[in-house]
Amino acid sequence: MRAMILAAGRGERMRPLTDHTPKVLLEAGGKPLLQWHVEKLAQVAIEPIVINHAWLGEQIERRLGDGSRFGTRLVYSREREALGTAGGIANALPLLGDEPFLVVNGDVFTDLDFASLRPRLQALRAGHLLAHLLLVDNPPHHMAGDFALTGDRVQSQGEPRLTFSGIGLYHPDLFAAVAPGQPAPLAPLLRTAMARAAVTGERFPGLWVDVGTPERLDDLNRRLATDGGLT
């Protein structure tokens, strides 16, 4: 299984913290948000790990290097300007290969066991599916949710609505219409695939934090300081 961590965003809502530091290098529990993902992926032998970057990306490469100190292999997909989620993934496809792969947002914190997704990856490889999404209960800052989950199918309409966690498995074919270097959002591609019943999903009940603002980062640090954050 190959994986990609999305790390190209400027982090406008995190300013001024991100004026001189990439959002994914902001620290939670004494280590960068990005490092938590790298270590957890390395623990279950998922490699290589592709990391895309744009804003202050050289800091990311200096901080994490080639991944050897984490027991994995890191490769970087460099973007002059952030290409958006789908644009960044499409641009990195030569590094990800022609098999389905895992993608995780660099600015979320979770206790997910990434190895648990391997059976879902096999299903994506064997069937006519284009994506498998992890959905979570709607957090206070996003009560409207993103998608509906009916059985194991994700739909753009319907109730009850859940929030996309930023963690998903994707078939390269999902990005066939996105040219390398072309900015593109992910949601329209997913909605088109949902209309073809080609997106499955599951509700993730574990720890998940969208570390999108300084306040949420402070809350996460308090949690990590009191109980390790993973209990």
Secondary structure, DSSP 8 states (H G I E B T S, - for coil): --EEEE-----GGGTTTTSSS-GGGSEETTEEHHHHHHHHHHHTT---EEEEE-TTHHHHHHHHTTSGGGTS-EEEEE-SS--HHHHHHHHHHHHH-SS-EEEEETTEEE---GGGGHHHHHHHHHSS--EEEEEE---GGGTT-SEEEETTEEESS-SSEEEEEEEEEE-GGGGTTS-TT----SHHHHHHHHHTT-EEEEE--S-EEE--SHHHHHHHHHHHHHH-S--
